[in-house]
């Protein structure tokens, strides 16, 4: 549609049915090869669904046209919510037609008669296509950006070009003003000392905030696919500071950002020289020779592997574990499943057969395109078309602070978890020379899942209740993978759900029927649970480390500062 007056739109009315037919044919053309049962792929559209989609499209498009004629068109999409779109009826109609066409394209994927995984992949590709093709993403069709350019006499476009050049140089789209943050200065500021380091990680011993601490230290194992300070962004939303304030001597693994010297590191290396080593060091700070542990995301998967090894060895140094948004059973991996199949895994195995690094930017871009409108195109429009500097946001600074992964580690992880789901099959996989049996981990567990998590679906987090035999507590929090976890009590946001009923049914939905909603953060509930497993209170240590492991440098340490 042209960006002309409403009278020009009225003049196009006689051709409207033809335009709709062309739009629908264009929509179907995206699926060329799937439209007939005799297509090479063996795929076809369900005829009844296809007819219904076509009828719905024509009906809704006609209603859309009628609304535009009466100047009462309403668009509930923040990409087109500004007054600039409302002041340009042609552009507003074009945006509304785009939304309808996009919805139709996605509906067409549901009409495909094809296996579920292929259908999901096609749907994902279509969603990427429609997100990228939004009229708001192009200067020629973004009336808000054009109006701003006129108002600023081209200054916004000049700034946008400067932003584009800057982002090309740094290698990624800016999600926040990264100049305003510095690790150790205004993020990751909880006081502590690095008391151990090897090639894989540094161990940080945080300074107590209470006069007494529990006997059993708390060891946190964050994911190695990004940096630990997601748990220590600002004092007011720091999970680490909160744990310390509850009287726990808190030790945190800060993973090294791998360079070529670590290009051959394997999953076994990360478990043996990473998690197991951290447990051994942390145990030396415990009068009882026992600690509590916590794993977040991939860190929880790695912690589970280490706990299975300790159980097989008869080692009881870890007395409880918390698993936050963690996959152990990989039966349901959500949207990430679209990337995983045998050819893809074989390709990665061949690529990293002799070592190598998976670039942190590759991982970051993959996760960003899981939510393209929010994490990609929103910043393309703001940074380049409008010439804006994105606002300061600690979470998005962390999100842009990428980490590499050793290729062999990554390839092993893909095959043995996402592709073949071996961890839940007793003795199906061997790690550090030990056949893994998750059923041998018979310690109290606190399992947390986020209701809207697109990386670790909440029912996949819940599936861990069916694996481990020991005493378990499951809590479901509101929001997503990060926001659900980083939800401090003082914010008084969101809710969480707990159940007082004993036992864990096979399905999350059944558990939810007995669960009750509790307003606010789940952190106090977890703190109460952890305190019951932390032993007696003893005087807080006056200095970091001990006779064996002495302070090396102040937190957050050197490793977290390494950039890709």
C-alpha positions, 0 to 999 in steps of 0.5 A, a space after each residue: 500500500 502507498 502512503 497516500 491519503 485516505 481518498 486514494 485508498 477509497 479509489 483502490 476499493 474496486 481492486 480490493 478483492 484482487 489485492 486480497 487474492 494476490 496476498 493470499 496467493 503470495 501467502 500460499 507461495 511461501 509453502 510451494 511444494 507442500 500444497 499437493 499430496 504428490 509433493 516430493 516431501 510427501 506433505 500436504 495441506 489439510 483441505 478443510 483447514 486450508 479452506 477455513 483459513 482462506 475464508 477467515 482471511 477474506 472475511 477479516 480483510 474485508 472487515 479490516 477495510 470497512 474499519 479503515 473506511 470509517 476511520 476506526 482502525 485499532 491496532 494492538 501491536 506496539 510496533 505500530 502504536 505511535 500517533 504517527 501510524 494513526 495519522 497516516 491511514 494508508 500506512 496504518 491499514 498496511 500495518 494492519 494488513 501485514 498483521 493479518 497476513 502474518 497471522 494467516 501465514 502462521 495458521 497455514 503451518 498448522 494446516 500442514 499434514 506433516 510430522 510434528 518436528 518438521 511442522 514446528 521447524 516450518 512454523 519457526 521459519 515462518 515466524 522469523 520471516 514475518 518478524 523480519 518483513 514488518 513494515 516498521 523494520 524499513 525506513 521507507 515504510 516506517 512512518 514514525 521514523 520518517 516523521 522523526 527524520 523530518 522533525 530533526 532535519 535528518 539528524 535522527 538518520 545521521 545518528 542512526 548511521 553512526 549507531 550502525 557503524 558502531 554496531 558493525 565494528 563491535 559485532 552485534 546489535 546494541 541492546 543497551 548503552 554498554 558504555 554505562 556498565 563495567 563489571 565490578 564497578 556497577 554490576 557484579 559488586 557484591 564484596 568477596 574474594 577469589 580463593 581458587 582458580 584453575 584453567 576452567 573457573 575461579 571460585 569466589 568466596 563472598 564476604 558475610 553480611 551477618 554476624 553468624 553463618 550456617 555451618 554448610 556453605 552454599 556453592 552456586 554453579 551458574 551456566 558456562 554459556 554466559 557469565 555468572 553475574 546474572 545472579 549479581 547484577 545490582 545490589 537490589 536484585 542480586 540473588 548472590 547478595 540475598 543468599 549472603 544476607 540470609 546467613 549463607 557462606 556463599 561461594 560462586 563458580 565464575 567460569 573462564 571465557 574460553 580461548 584457543 588454549 581451551 579449544 579441546 576441553 570436553 564435557 568431562 573436563 568441565 565436570 571433573 576440573 570444574 564442578 567436582 573441583 569446586 565442590 571439593 574446594 567448597 567442602 574445605 570451608 565446611 566444619 561438617 565437611 558438607 555443603 549445599 549446592 545450587 545449579 542454574 540452567 546448564 549449570 544445573 545439568 552439570 551439577 546433576 552430573 557431578 552429583 551422580 558421580 559423587 553418589 556412585 563414589 559414595 561421596 556425601 559431601 553435598 547434602 542438598 541441591 537446588 535446580 533452577 530452570 534446569 533440564 535433566 530430562 530432555 524429552 521436551 526442550 521447547 523451541 530449541 528443538 527446532 535446531 537439533 537433529 542427527 545431521 546437525 549434531 553430526 555436522 558439529 561433531 565433525 566441525 569440532 573433531 579436532 577441537 575449536 571454539 563455538 563463538 559466543 556471538 553465535 550463541 547470543 544471536 541464536 537466543 536473540 532470534 528465539 524472540 526476534 521482535 523483542 531482541 532483534 528488530 526492536 533495536 534495529 528500528 530504534 538504533 538505526 531508523 530512529 537514531 536512538 541510543 538504547 536505554 541503560 539496562 543491566 540485564 541487557 548488558 549482561 545478555 550482550 556480554 557473550 562467552 565462547 564454548 569449547 567445541 568438543 564440550 558443545 558437541 557432546 552436550 548436543 548429542 547426549 542431552 538434546 538429541 539422545 536424552 541419555 542422562 535419564 537412562 541409567 548407565 547409558 552414558 559415562 562421565 569421568 569414568 563413571 556410568 551415570 545414574 540420576 536415580 542414585 542422587 538421594 538428597 533433598 532437592 529444591 526444583 524451580 521452573 518459570 511459567 513462561 520459560 521458552 528455553 527450559 519449559 516449565 513442564 520440562 523443569 518439573 520432569 526432574 521430580 520424576 527422576 530423583 528419588 530423594 525428598 523434593 520441593 517444586 516451585 513454579 514462578 511467574 515470567 520467563 527464564 531470567 525474569 522468573 529467577 531474578 525476582 527479588 522480594 523487595 520488588 513485590 512483583 509476580 507470583 509463585 506457586 507451591 503445593 502442600 500435597 505430598 508426592 509428585 504426579 507425572 504431569 505438571 498440570 495435575 500438580 498445578 491443580 493442587 498448587 496455590 498461588 503466593 504473591 511475590 518472589 519465591 526467594 523467601 520460600 527457598 531461603 526457608 527451605 535451604 535454612 532447614 538443610 544448612 546446619 547450625 549457626 556459627 560465627 561468620 568468618 573474619 576473612 575470606 578463604 582458609 589456610 589452604 585456599 587463600 585470597 587471590 584477588 577481589 571479586 568479581 575476578 579476572 575471568 568474568 572480565 574476559 570478552 569474546 
